[in-house]
Amino acid sequence: MLRDRVYKDIVITIDGHSRFDSTDFKIEYQKEQNSSAITLTIKYVIEPKYKIVFKIPSSTTSDKDSYGDYYAFSGKVCPGPLAYEETFSFKGEHVIYDKIKTWLNCIWEELSSNPIVKKVETHQDKINEIFEKLDTINDGYFTETEAEELKLKLDELEKNFKTQLEKNSADKKKLEGEIEKLHTDIDTLKETIGSFKKKGWLKSFTGKIFKWTTDAENRKLLKEGYSAIKILLPEDIKNSLP
Protein backbone atom coordinates (compact mmCIF):
# COMPACT_ATOMS: atom_id res chain seq x y z
CA MET A 1 0.00 0.00 0.00
CA LEU A 2 0.96 3.61 -0.49
CA ARG A 3 1.87 5.31 2.77
CA ASP A 4 -0.59 7.91 4.06
CA ARG A 5 2.27 10.40 4.31
CA VAL A 6 2.90 10.21 0.56
CA TYR A 7 -0.82 10.58 -0.18
CA LYS A 8 -0.99 13.59 2.15
CA ASP A 9 2.04 15.23 0.50
CA ILE A 10 0.47 14.74 -2.93
CA VAL A 11 -2.72 16.47 -1.77
CA ILE A 12 -0.70 19.31 -0.27
CA THR A 13 1.24 19.68 -3.53
CA ILE A 14 -1.95 19.93 -5.58
CA ASP A 15 -3.62 22.32 -3.14
CA GLY A 16 -0.52 24.48 -3.28
CA HIS A 17 -1.08 25.22 -6.97
CA SER A 18 -2.74 28.57 -7.65
CA ARG A 19 -5.12 27.17 -10.28
CA PHE A 20 -6.22 23.80 -8.88
CA ASP A 21 -7.51 22.06 -5.76
CA SER A 22 -7.09 18.43 -4.77
CA THR A 23 -10.87 18.02 -5.23
CA ASP A 24 -10.26 18.48 -8.98
CA PHE A 25 -8.30 15.25 -9.06
CA LYS A 26 -8.79 11.55 -8.41
CA ILE A 27 -5.85 9.80 -6.77
CA GLU A 28 -5.76 6.01 -7.18
CA TYR A 29 -3.15 3.37 -6.54
CA GLN A 30 -2.98 -0.39 -6.87
CA LYS A 31 -0.44 -3.16 -6.64
CA GLU A 32 0.78 -4.41 -9.99
CA GLN A 33 0.19 -8.00 -11.01
CA ASN A 34 3.21 -10.28 -10.70
CA SER A 35 5.07 -7.46 -8.97
CA SER A 36 5.24 -5.80 -5.60
CA ALA A 37 5.47 -2.35 -7.21
CA ILE A 38 2.57 0.11 -6.92
CA THR A 39 0.98 2.06 -9.76
CA LEU A 40 -0.11 5.52 -8.63
CA THR A 41 -2.46 7.39 -10.97
CA ILE A 42 -3.62 10.99 -10.59
CA LYS A 43 -6.40 12.06 -12.98
CA TYR A 44 -7.88 15.47 -13.60
CA VAL A 45 -11.56 14.61 -13.12
CA ILE A 46 -12.83 17.46 -15.30
CA GLU A 47 -10.73 16.22 -18.23
CA PRO A 48 -9.69 12.60 -17.44
CA LYS A 49 -7.34 12.36 -20.42
CA TYR A 50 -4.99 14.56 -18.38
CA LYS A 51 -3.23 12.24 -15.96
CA ILE A 52 0.10 11.36 -14.47
CA VAL A 53 1.07 7.78 -13.63
CA PHE A 54 3.92 6.72 -11.36
CA LYS A 55 5.35 3.25 -11.00
CA ILE A 56 6.50 3.19 -7.39
CA PRO A 57 9.05 0.51 -6.47
CA SER A 58 8.73 -1.56 -3.33
CA SER A 59 12.45 -1.56 -2.66
CA THR A 60 15.55 0.50 -3.25
CA THR A 61 18.09 0.00 -6.03
CA SER A 62 21.81 -0.29 -5.46
CA ASP A 63 24.28 1.35 -7.80
CA LYS A 64 27.99 0.68 -7.51
CA ASP A 65 28.72 4.20 -8.77
CA SER A 66 26.42 5.92 -6.28
CA TYR A 67 26.99 6.65 -2.62
CA GLY A 68 23.88 4.84 -1.45
CA ASP A 69 20.67 3.07 -2.33
CA TYR A 70 17.82 4.93 -4.01
CA TYR A 71 14.27 4.43 -5.21
CA ALA A 72 14.00 4.21 -9.02
CA PHE A 73 10.71 5.61 -10.33
CA SER A 74 9.20 5.58 -13.81
CA GLY A 75 5.93 6.66 -15.35
CA LYS A 76 4.07 8.62 -17.98
CA VAL A 77 2.27 11.94 -18.14
CA CYS A 78 -0.32 13.76 -20.26
CA PRO A 79 0.26 16.56 -21.06
CA GLY A 80 4.02 16.72 -20.77
CA PRO A 81 6.29 19.79 -20.88
CA LEU A 82 6.94 19.30 -24.61
CA ALA A 83 4.90 16.41 -26.01
CA TYR A 84 1.25 15.67 -25.39
CA GLU A 85 2.25 12.33 -23.88
CA GLU A 86 5.65 11.65 -22.34
CA THR A 87 7.40 8.97 -20.30
CA PHE A 88 9.90 9.62 -17.55
CA SER A 89 12.19 8.01 -15.01
CA PHE A 90 13.94 9.49 -12.00
CA LYS A 91 15.57 8.81 -8.69
CA GLY A 92 14.31 9.89 -5.29
CA GLU A 93 10.87 10.38 -3.75
CA HIS A 94 11.08 14.19 -3.66
CA VAL A 95 10.97 14.29 -7.48
CA ILE A 96 7.42 12.92 -7.37
CA TYR A 97 6.15 16.27 -6.11
CA ASP A 98 8.24 18.23 -8.62
CA LYS A 99 6.76 16.10 -11.42
CA ILE A 100 3.24 16.79 -10.16
CA LYS A 101 3.88 20.55 -10.01
CA THR A 102 5.22 20.53 -13.57
CA TRP A 103 2.25 18.46 -14.74
CA LEU A 104 -0.24 20.88 -13.13
CA ASN A 105 1.47 23.76 -14.89
CA CYS A 106 1.21 21.86 -18.18
CA ILE A 107 -2.51 21.27 -17.67
CA TRP A 108 -3.09 24.95 -17.03
CA GLU A 109 -1.04 25.92 -20.09
CA GLU A 110 -3.11 23.49 -22.14
CA LEU A 111 -6.42 24.79 -20.80
CA SER A 112 -5.48 28.44 -21.29
CA SER A 113 -4.05 27.76 -24.76
CA ASN A 114 -7.03 25.80 -26.11
CA PRO A 115 -9.23 28.82 -26.96
CA ILE A 116 -6.30 30.51 -28.72
CA VAL A 117 -5.42 27.37 -30.67
CA LYS A 118 -9.05 26.84 -31.67
CA LYS A 119 -9.27 30.46 -32.81
CA VAL A 120 -6.10 30.09 -34.88
CA GLU A 121 -7.36 26.84 -36.40
CA THR A 122 -10.71 28.47 -37.25
CA HIS A 123 -8.93 31.38 -38.91
CA GLN A 124 -6.65 29.01 -40.80
CA ASP A 125 -9.63 27.00 -42.05
CA LYS A 126 -11.21 30.18 -43.38
CA ILE A 127 -7.94 31.29 -44.96
CA ASN A 128 -7.49 27.90 -46.63
CA GLU A 129 -11.05 28.11 -47.99
CA ILE A 130 -10.29 31.49 -49.57
CA PHE A 131 -6.95 30.23 -50.90
CA GLU A 132 -8.74 27.35 -52.63
CA LYS A 133 -11.01 29.86 -54.35
CA LEU A 134 -8.06 32.01 -55.35
CA ASP A 135 -6.37 29.02 -56.96
CA THR A 136 -9.23 28.81 -59.47
CA ILE A 137 -8.92 32.34 -60.87
CA ASN A 138 -7.00 33.40 -63.94
CA ASP A 139 -3.60 34.59 -62.78
CA GLY A 140 -1.39 37.40 -63.95
CA TYR A 141 0.20 40.62 -62.75
CA PHE A 142 -1.76 43.74 -61.86
CA THR A 143 -1.65 46.49 -64.46
CA GLU A 144 0.05 49.77 -63.47
CA THR A 145 -3.36 51.41 -63.14
CA GLU A 146 -4.68 48.61 -60.92
CA ALA A 147 -1.53 48.72 -58.80
CA GLU A 148 -1.76 52.49 -58.25
CA GLU A 149 -5.44 52.28 -57.33
CA LEU A 150 -4.72 49.46 -54.91
CA LYS A 151 -1.98 51.51 -53.24
CA LEU A 152 -4.37 54.44 -52.76
CA LYS A 153 -6.95 52.12 -51.22
CA LEU A 154 -4.33 50.64 -48.91
CA ASP A 155 -3.33 54.15 -47.80
CA GLU A 156 -6.98 54.88 -47.08
CA LEU A 157 -7.36 51.61 -45.16
CA GLU A 158 -4.26 52.37 -43.08
CA LYS A 159 -5.53 55.87 -42.27
CA ASN A 160 -8.95 54.60 -41.16
CA PHE A 161 -7.48 51.72 -39.23
CA LYS A 162 -5.04 54.03 -37.44
CA THR A 163 -7.94 56.29 -36.42
CA GLN A 164 -9.80 53.27 -35.06
CA LEU A 165 -6.75 52.13 -33.08
CA GLU A 166 -6.29 55.58 -31.55
CA LYS A 167 -9.94 55.61 -30.59
CA ASN A 168 -9.90 52.21 -28.90
CA SER A 169 -6.48 52.09 -27.25
CA ALA A 170 -5.70 53.75 -23.93
CA ASP A 171 -2.21 52.27 -23.75
CA LYS A 172 0.07 54.67 -25.64
CA LYS A 173 3.02 52.29 -25.86
CA LYS A 174 0.83 49.44 -27.10
CA LEU A 175 -0.85 51.81 -29.57
CA GLU A 176 2.50 52.87 -31.03
CA GLY A 177 3.49 49.22 -31.49
CA GLU A 178 0.20 48.34 -33.21
CA ILE A 179 0.43 51.35 -35.53
CA GLU A 180 4.01 50.46 -36.43
CA LYS A 181 3.05 46.85 -37.23
CA LEU A 182 0.09 48.04 -39.27
CA HIS A 183 2.26 50.44 -41.27
CA THR A 184 4.80 47.69 -41.94
CA ASP A 185 2.06 45.32 -43.16
CA ILE A 186 0.49 47.96 -45.41
CA ASP A 187 3.88 49.00 -46.76
CA THR A 188 4.72 45.35 -47.49
CA LEU A 189 1.46 44.94 -49.41
CA LYS A 190 2.12 48.11 -51.42
CA GLU A 191 5.71 47.16 -52.22
CA THR A 192 4.76 43.66 -53.39
CA ILE A 193 1.88 44.61 -55.69
CA GLY A 194 4.26 44.63 -58.63
CA SER A 195 6.27 41.61 -57.49
CA PHE A 196 3.52 39.07 -56.89
CA LYS A 197 0.99 37.81 -59.33
CA LYS A 198 -2.61 38.44 -58.36
CA LYS A 199 -3.07 35.08 -56.62
CA GLY A 200 0.05 35.53 -54.51
CA TRP A 201 -0.70 39.12 -53.56
CA LEU A 202 -4.30 38.35 -52.66
CA LYS A 203 -3.17 35.45 -50.47
CA SER A 204 -0.76 37.78 -48.69
CA PHE A 205 -3.49 40.39 -48.27
CA THR A 206 -5.97 37.79 -47.01
CA GLY A 207 -3.51 36.49 -44.39
CA LYS A 208 -2.94 39.98 -43.05
CA ILE A 209 -6.67 40.76 -43.03
CA PHE A 210 -7.32 37.74 -40.82
CA LYS A 211 -4.46 38.72 -38.53
CA TRP A 212 -5.91 42.17 -38.07
CA THR A 213 -9.40 40.82 -37.35
CA THR A 214 -8.32 39.17 -34.10
CA ASP A 215 -9.60 42.36 -32.42
CA ALA A 216 -13.40 42.29 -32.62
CA GLU A 217 -13.60 46.09 -32.56
CA ASN A 218 -11.65 46.27 -35.82
CA ARG A 219 -13.63 43.69 -37.79
CA LYS A 220 -16.24 46.08 -39.18
CA LEU A 221 -13.57 48.51 -40.38
CA LEU A 222 -11.53 45.73 -41.95
CA LYS A 223 -14.59 44.25 -43.63
CA GLU A 224 -15.21 47.65 -45.20
CA GLY A 225 -11.55 47.85 -46.20
CA TYR A 226 -11.69 44.40 -47.75
CA SER A 227 -14.78 45.46 -49.72
CA ALA A 228 -12.97 48.57 -50.92
CA ILE A 229 -10.08 46.47 -52.21
CA LYS A 230 -12.46 44.02 -53.92
CA ILE A 231 -14.10 46.84 -55.90
CA LEU A 232 -10.83 47.44 -57.72
CA LEU A 233 -10.30 43.85 -58.73
CA PRO A 234 -11.25 42.20 -62.01
CA GLU A 235 -14.65 40.49 -61.96
CA ASP A 236 -13.24 36.95 -62.13
CA ILE A 237 -11.20 37.59 -58.96
CA LYS A 238 -13.85 39.66 -57.20
CA ASN A 239 -16.47 36.93 -57.52
CA SER A 240 -14.10 34.36 -56.03
CA LEU A 241 -13.60 36.26 -52.77
CA PRO A 242 -15.85 36.12 -49.69
Order of alpha helices (4+ residues) and beta strands (2+ residues): alpha-beta-beta-beta-beta-beta-alpha-alpha-alpha-alpha-alpha-alpha
